[in-house]
């Protein structure tokens, strides 16, 4: 009887957790959607002011995240001879790198959930989107988001 009771408690816990996490993404006023094509991934969380666009060309992958008060840009060039990754976060209408707020980290997690629900068609895009969102979610809170890494693994962080 104790096994049945424990199993019931675990199932109820899992159902409540699923309902809460689903409600957080699909709450009224916060419409989330993602559009996948072969070249682009566009995600929008309306009501929170987040737009995410990932574009893949023959020479680079570009990802642009527009949040309420800041913009995060990521570019990864293709090709072994001149591969480079650049990452930056700037307040809207400014050029100086800025730190991420607690709300930004939550917005990044919401994007992670949204992208996982509808993965990109391109493996290259999936790899780069995962790289960026993982990097941002673990970025130190007191450090401005700015880095450039070239093909020789030389890193410049201001």
URPEQUI-V617426 format. One record per residue. NEAR is the number of other ideal C-beta (glycine too) atoms within 8 Angstrom. Layout:
near=NEAR
near=NEAR
This chain:
near=4
near=5
near=6
near=7
near=8
near=8
near=8
near=8
near=8
near=8
near=8
near=8
near=8
near=8
near=8
near=8
near=8
near=8
near=8
near=8
near=9
near=8
near=8
near=8
near=11
near=7
near=7
near=3
near=6
near=11
near=8
near=12
near=6
near=12
near=8
near=9
near=7
near=4
near=7
near=10
near=14
near=10
near=15
near=11
near=14
near=8
near=7
near=9
near=8
near=14
near=10
near=14
near=10
near=15
near=9
near=11
near=8
near=3
near=6
near=9
near=14
near=11
near=15
near=12
near=11
near=8
near=11
near=7
near=5
near=11
near=10
near=13
near=13
near=13
near=11
near=11
near=10
near=8
near=7
near=4
near=5
near=6
near=11
near=11
near=11
near=10
near=13
near=10
near=14
near=12
near=8
near=7
near=3
near=7
near=3
near=7
near=9
near=11
near=9
near=11
near=6
near=5
near=7
near=10
near=11
near=8
near=12
near=12
near=9
near=14
near=14
near=10
near=10
near=13
near=15
near=7
near=6
near=7
near=7
near=10
near=7
near=9
near=5
near=8
near=13
near=10
near=8
near=13
near=13
near=8
near=9
near=11
near=12
near=8
near=9
near=12
near=10
near=5
near=9
near=4
near=6
near=4
near=7
near=9
near=14
near=10
near=11
near=10
near=9
near=8
near=8
near=4
near=6
near=6
near=7
near=6
near=5
near=5
